[in-house]
Amino acid sequence: MGVKRGLTEKSVTPSPRSSGRGRGEAAGVGVGCGGPEVPWAEKVGMRGPAKHGPSPQPSPRFAGRGGGMLGLPLVGRLAPMGHVGVCSIAGLALALLGACAQEPVGPGLFSATGSMTTARETHTATLLRNGKVLIAGGEDETQPLSSAELYDPATGTFVATGAMITARYGHTATLLPNGKVLVAGGDEVSDALPFELSSAELFDPASGTFAATGSMTVARSGHTATLLPDGKVLIVGGCVGGGGGFLASAELYDPASGTFTATGSMTSIRCSHTATLLPSGKVLIAGGAGNFVVFSSAELYDPASGSSAPTGAMTAVRVEHTATQLPNGAVLVSGGIGYYPDVLSSAELYNPASETFAPTGAMAEARSLHSETLLPSGKVLIAGGVGVAGESLSSAELYDPASGAFKAPGTMAVARSLHTATLLPSGKVLIAGGGGASDLVSDSYASLSSAELYY
């Protein structure tokens, strides 16, 4: 649709399915950061893989996963987890579920469950206190979405719920201590051009409706959102169009007042990075990109001082990667895009005690824009994403912290990227939506409504 929340160009007019679905051109701002750097190129963060078609020219602007950006969506990118990132949602799910979460009962298989009411990608998925999963926003092949729906694990079905006030994709969604969900930022479209949002809204599971809350101090997408121990939400980095470039700024959302206030900025501009809450209460911010450069640098945000400080750099430059805190406190970082045009299979571990990264076993398949979910067993499920040829992947891998190795637990029924993965109270993982494609030339890419369960 010419508005893909990815790392590609923003189209002036809606593009056909085989063309780029990017976010826009803007002059970069800010300064570079320490650590190895790599010139920026179109290959970095092909959000919406085969839909782009091959592109030998560097993109004029980076935009991240929601995503990660996340998604992200990433991020989450989930992201994108989002972009808040899928890994952040998974970690929060474990904290909420506690002893209620059980070991997956199957042999590591994927099976179909009910489909969403709407095909969507670059959406968010948030586990609610009642065990249902809120799916919100995203985009299909023609437009951003304001619709939302709920997945009920008891029936295996999705049902529509109240729509968001603003259609958006590449936003973040964070479960608050009061049970409501904060949706912040992302992209909207006007006159066929994407633009970043500063608005935020709250979903109330009791009423099934969204309501406006205070706006962010800066419009942004490709940012991260992390729930802090005091109940506030840390919003970090991202990018903004209209010449705004890439952001180092950060802000805090206070659920008590419903307002955002600025806090200490990062040491570097970053978009489509990851942010992971550590046992110390600090937040590890790693990688990302900005000003046509991909970063290996990382930093720690300290809520006590409201400031960020550098920490050890990753062993590789990465953007559109994932990060998940393990039960032992270490953080697993996997995949992403590194030196142009490399999609990465490598993974590494961050040690909070020594503040250093060290390599761990590599994935069997290089991927970016994948999901990463911490299981009750302490293992990590890696699923889908974009492969080295720009294709969506159906493969999955399981990381075992005890051995430091990845193994294949099975294959998804559908190849997908820009999807979400959510740990359920049963220990199963709900994988929903995204986009699927078989190769770069068949024009087979489509936004997906299908969902499946890993167990």
C-alpha positions in Angstrom: 0.0 0.0 0.0 3.1 2.2 -0.1 3.0 2.8 3.6 4.8 -0.3 5.0 6.2 0.4 8.5 9.6 -0.8 7.4 13.0 0.3 6.5 12.1 1.2 2.9 11.0 4.3 1.0 7.8 6.1 1.5 5.7 6.2 -1.7 4.1 9.3 -2.9 1.2 7.3 -4.3 -0.2 3.9 -3.2 2.2 1.3 -4.7 1.3 -2.0 -6.3 1.9 -5.1 -4.1 5.2 -5.8 -5.6 6.7 -2.4 -5.0 8.2 -0.9 -1.9 6.0 -0.3 1.2 8.1 2.1 3.2 7.8 5.0 5.4 9.4 8.0 4.1 12.3 10.3 3.4 13.7 12.6 6.0 16.9 14.3 6.8 18.7 12.6 9.6 19.4 14.5 12.9 21.5 13.9 15.9 25.0 12.4 16.1 26.5 9.0 15.6 27.2 6.6 18.3 30.2 4.5 19.3 30.9 1.0 18.0 31.2 -0.4 14.5 29.0 1.3 11.9 27.8 0.3 8.5 26.5 2.4 5.7 22.7 2.2 5.4 21.0 0.5 2.5 17.6 -0.7 1.3 18.3 -4.3 2.4 18.3 -3.2 6.0 14.9 -4.0 7.4 12.9 -5.1 4.4 9.6 -4.8 6.3 7.1 -6.6 4.2 9.6 -8.9 2.4 8.7 -10.0 -1.1 6.2 -7.2 -1.4 9.1 -4.9 -1.9 10.6 -6.6 -4.9 14.3 -6.4 -5.4 15.8 -2.9 -4.9 19.5 -2.3 -5.6 19.4 1.3 -4.5 19.9 2.5 -0.9 16.8 3.8 0.7 16.8 7.5 1.4 15.5 6.9 4.9 15.5 4.4 7.6 12.3 3.5 9.5 12.1 0.7 11.9 9.9 -2.6 13.7 7.6 -2.2 15.2 8.2 -3.0 15.6 10.1 -3.7 16.2 10.2 -1.4 14.6 7.7 -4.7 15.4 7.6 -4.5 15.0 7.2 -5.4 15.9 6.6 -5.1 14.9 8.1 -6.1 15.9 8.2 -4.7 16.7 7.2 -5.5 17.8 8.0 -5.1 14.8 6.3 -6.7 17.6 7.8 -6.1 17.0 6.8 -5.8 17.3 7.2 -6.3 19.4 6.2 -4.2 19.4 8.1 -4.2 17.6 7.3 -2.9 22.7 8.5 -6.0 20.9 7.3 -9.5 21.0 10.0 -10.5 23.4 8.9 -7.8 25.9 5.3 -9.1 25.7 6.5 -12.6 26.3 8.5 -11.6 29.3 5.6 -9.6 30.8 3.4 -12.6 30.2 5.6 -14.8 32.2 5.6 -12.3 35.0 1.9 -12.1 35.0 1.2 -15.8 34.7 3.7 -17.1 37.2 2.8 -20.5 38.4 -0.3 -20.6 36.2 1.9 -21.1 33.1 2.5 -24.7 32.3 5.0 -26.5 30.2 3.8 -27.0 26.6 2.2 -30.4 26.5 3.0 -31.4 22.9 6.2 -32.4 21.1 6.9 -29.0 19.7 4.3 -28.7 17.0 2.3 -26.0 15.2 -1.4 -26.3 14.6 -4.1 -24.0 13.2 -6.5 -22.1 15.3 -9.3 -19.7 14.4 -8.4 -16.9 12.0 -8.6 -13.2 12.8 -11.6 -11.3 11.7 -9.2 -9.0 9.6 -6.0 -9.8 7.8 -3.3 -7.6 9.3 0.5 -7.1 9.8 2.6 -4.7 11.9 -0.1 -5.0 14.5 0.3 -5.6 18.2 -0.8 -8.5 20.4 -1.1 -8.1 24.2 -2.0 -10.7 26.8 -4.8 -9.4 29.1 -5.3 -10.4 32.7 -8.4 -12.4 31.7 -6.2 -14.6 29.5 -7.5 -13.2 26.2 -5.2 -11.6 23.7 -5.9 -8.1 22.3 -5.0 -7.7 18.7 -4.9 -4.0 17.7 -4.3 -2.0 14.5 -1.7 -2.8 12.0 -2.3 -2.6 8.2 -3.5 -4.8 5.4 -2.4 -4.4 1.8 -4.4 -1.2 1.2 -4.6 0.8 4.4 -3.8 1.3 8.1 -6.3 -0.3 10.5 -8.1 1.0 13.5 -10.0 -2.2 14.2 -9.2 -4.5 17.1 -10.2 -8.0 18.1 -9.8 -10.5 21.0 -8.6 -14.0 20.9 -10.1 -16.4 23.4 -7.9 -19.4 24.1 -10.9 -21.3 25.5 -12.8 -21.3 22.2 -9.9 -20.8 19.8 -11.7 -17.9 18.1 -11.2 -14.2 17.5 -14.1 -11.7 17.9 -14.2 -8.0 17.1 -13.9 -5.5 20.0 -14.1 -1.7 20.0 -11.9 0.1 17.4 -9.1 2.4 18.2 -9.7 6.1 17.8 -6.9 6.4 15.3 -5.9 3.9 12.6 -2.2 3.1 13.2 0.5 0.6 12.4 3.9 0.1 13.9 2.7 1.3 17.2 3.5 -0.1 20.7 1.0 -1.7 23.1 1.8 -2.1 26.8 -0.2 -3.8 29.5 -0.4 -1.5 32.5 -0.7 -2.6 36.2 -4.3 -1.5 36.2 -5.1 -4.0 33.4 -5.6 -1.4 30.7 -3.4 -1.4 27.5 -1.5 1.7 26.5 -1.3 2.1 22.7 1.2 4.8 21.6 2.6 6.3 18.4 3.1 4.5 15.1 2.1 5.6 11.7 -1.1 6.9 10.0 -1.6 7.8 6.4 -2.8 11.1 4.8 -2.9 11.8 1.1 -1.1 8.4 0.5 1.8 9.5 2.7 2.6 8.0 6.1 3.2 10.3 9.0 4.2 9.5 12.6 1.7 9.9 15.5 2.2 11.4 18.9 -1.3 10.4 20.1 -1.9 7.6 22.5 -5.0 5.7 23.7 -6.1 3.2 26.4 -8.0 0.0 25.9 -10.2 -1.0 28.8 -11.0 -4.7 28.8 -14.0 -4.1 31.1 -15.8 -2.0 28.5 -14.0 -3.3 25.4 -13.4 0.3 24.2 -10.5 2.6 23.5 -10.3 6.1 25.0 -7.8 8.9 24.4 -5.0 9.6 26.9 -2.3 12.2 26.9 -0.1 12.5 23.8 3.6 11.9 23.7 5.9 14.8 23.7 7.2 13.7 20.2 5.6 11.9 17.4 7.4 8.7 16.7 7.4 5.2 15.3 10.1 2.6 15.4 10.3 3.2 19.1 10.1 0.9 22.0 7.8 0.9 25.1 8.9 -0.8 28.3 6.9 -1.2 31.5 9.1 -0.2 34.4 8.9 -1.6 38.0 7.2 1.6 39.2 4.3 1.1 36.7 5.4 3.9 34.4 6.2 3.2 30.7 9.5 4.2 29.1 9.2 5.3 25.5 12.6 5.4 23.7 13.9 6.6 20.3 12.3 5.9 17.0 12.0 8.0 13.9 9.8 10.8 12.5 9.1 12.1 9.0 8.9 15.6 7.7 12.6 16.2 8.2 12.5 15.1 11.9 14.9 12.2 11.3 15.9 9.8 14.0 15.4 10.2 17.7 17.5 9.9 20.8 14.8 11.3 23.0 12.9 9.4 25.7 9.7 10.0 27.7 7.7 8.4 30.5 4.0 7.7 30.6 2.4 7.9 34.1 -0.8 5.9 34.3 -1.9 7.9 37.4 -1.9 11.2 35.5 -2.4 9.9 32.0 0.5 12.1 30.8 3.9 11.8 29.1 6.9 13.7 30.3 10.4 13.9 28.9 13.2 12.0 30.6 16.9 11.7 29.8 17.8 11.0 26.2 19.8 8.1 24.9 23.4 8.5 24.1 22.6 7.9 20.4 19.8 8.2 18.0 18.2 4.8 17.4 15.3 3.4 15.4 14.2 -0.2 15.2 16.3 -1.1 18.2 15.4 -3.4 21.1 14.7 -2.5 24.8 14.7 -5.1 27.5 13.9 -4.7 31.2 16.7 -6.2 33.4 16.4 -7.7 36.9 18.1 -4.6 38.2 15.3 -2.4 36.9 17.5 -0.9 34.3 16.6 -1.1 30.6 19.0 -2.5 28.0 18.8 -0.7 24.7 20.6 -2.3 21.9 21.4 -1.8 18.2 19.1 -0.2 15.7 19.9 2.3 13.0 19.9 6.0 12.1 21.4 8.4 9.6 22.1 5.5 7.2 24.2 3.7 9.9 23.5 0.4 11.7 24.7 0.2 15.3 26.3 -2.4 17.5 26.4 -0.1 20.5 24.1 -0.5 23.5 23.2 1.5 26.5 21.4 1.2 29.9 18.6 3.5 31.0 18.4 3.9 34.8 15.0 4.9 36.1 16.6 6.0 39.3 18.6 8.7 37.6 16.4 9.2 34.6 19.5 8.9 32.3 21.2 6.5 29.9 24.8 5.5 29.9 26.8 3.3 27.4 27.3 -0.4 28.1 29.3 -3.0 26.2 28.7 -3.2 22.5 27.2 -6.2 20.7 29.5 -8.4 18.7 27.7 -7.5 15.5 25.8 -4.5 14.1 22.1 -5.3 14.1 18.7 -3.8 13.2 15.3 -5.5 13.1 16.7 -8.1 15.6 15.0 -9.5 18.7 16.0 -9.5 22.4 14.7 -11.6 25.2 15.6 -11.8 28.9 16.3 -15.4 30.0 15.5 -16.8 33.4 19.2 -16.4 34.5 19.0 -12.7 33.8 21.1 -12.8 30.6 19.6 -11.3 27.4 19.4 -13.3 24.2 19.8 -11.2 21.0 19.2 -13.0 17.7 19.2 -12.3 14.0 18.4 -9.0 12.3 20.2 -7.2 9.5 23.9 -6.4 9.7 26.4 -5.3 7.1 24.6 -4.8 3.8 23.2 -7.0 2.5 23.5 -9.6 5.2 20.6 -11.1 7.0 22.1 -12.6 10.2 21.9 -16.1 11.7 24.2 -15.2 14.6 23.1 -14.7 18.2 24.7 -13.4 21.3 24.1 -13.1 25.1 24.3 -9.9 27.2 25.6 -10.5 30.8 24.2 -7.8 33.1 26.9 -8.5 35.7 29.8 -7.8 33.4 27.9 -5.6 31.0 29.3 -7.4 28.0 28.0 -9.3 25.0 29.4 -12.7 24.0 28.5 -15.0 21.0 26.3 -18.0 21.5 25.2 -20.7 19.1 23.9 -19.5 15.7 20.5 -20.1 14.3 20.1 -22.7 11.5 18.5 -20.0 9.3 19.3 -16.3 8.9 16.3 -14.2 9.6 15.1 -10.7 10.6 11.6 -9.4 11.5 11.0 -12.7 13.3 9.3 -13.3 16.6 11.1 -14.5 19.8 9.1 -15.9 22.7 10.3 -17.0 26.1 8.7 -20.3 27.0 7.9 -21.5 30.6 10.7 -24.1 30.2 13.2 -21.3 29.8 13.8 -22.1 26.2 13.1 -19.4 23.5 11.0 -20.0 20.4 12.1 -18.2 17.2 9.5 -18.2 14.5 9.2 -16.9 10.9 10.7 -13.7 9.7 12.4 -12.6 6.5 15.1 -14.8 5.0 18.2 -14.0 2.9 16.3 -13.9 -0.4 13.6 -11.5 1.1 11.2 -14.4 1.4 8.9 -14.9 4.4 9.9 -18.0 6.4 7.8 -20.8 7.9 10.7 -22.3 9.8 11.1 -22.1 13.5 13.9 -22.8 16.0 14.2 -23.4 19.7 17.1 -21.9 21.7 18.2 -23.9 24.8 20.2 -21.7 27.3 21.6 -24.8 28.9 23.4 -25.9 25.7 23.6 -22.5 23.9 22.3 -24.2 20.8 19.3 -23.8 18.5 17.3 -26.8 17.2 14.3 -27.0 14.9 11.0 -27.8 16.8 8.8 -27.9 13.7 7.5 -25.7 10.9 4.7 -23.2 10.9 1.7 -24.0 8.7 2.1 -20.6 6.9 5.3 -18.6 6.1 5.0 -15.2 7.8 6.8 -12.1 9.0 5.6 -9.0 10.7 3.4 -11.3 12.8 3.0 -11.4 16.6 3.7 -14.3 19.0 2.1 -14.3 22.5 2.6 -16.7 25.3 -0.8 -18.0 26.6 -1.6 -19.2 30.2 -1.6 -22.8 28.9 2.0 -22.5 27.8 1.1 -22.5 24.2 2.2 -19.6 21.9 -0.4 -17.8 19.7 1.1 -16.7 16.4 -1.1 -14.4 14.5 -1.2 -12.5 11.2 1.7 -11.0 9.4 2.6 -11.2 5.8 3.5 -14.2 3.7 5.4 -14.6 0.4 7.1 -17.4 -1.4 9.8 -15.5 -3.3 10.8 -12.1 -4.6 9.2 -12.3 -8.1 5.9 -14.2 -7.8 3.9 -11.2 -6.3 2.4 -13.7 -3.9 2.7 -11.5 -0.8 -0.4 -11.0 1.1 -1.4 -9.8 4.6 -2.6 -12.8 6.6 -5.6 -13.4 8.9 -4.6 -16.9 9.8 -3.3 -17.9 13.2 -1.7 -20.9 14.7 -0.6 -22.3 18.0 2.8 -23.7 19.0 2.6 -26.3 21.8 
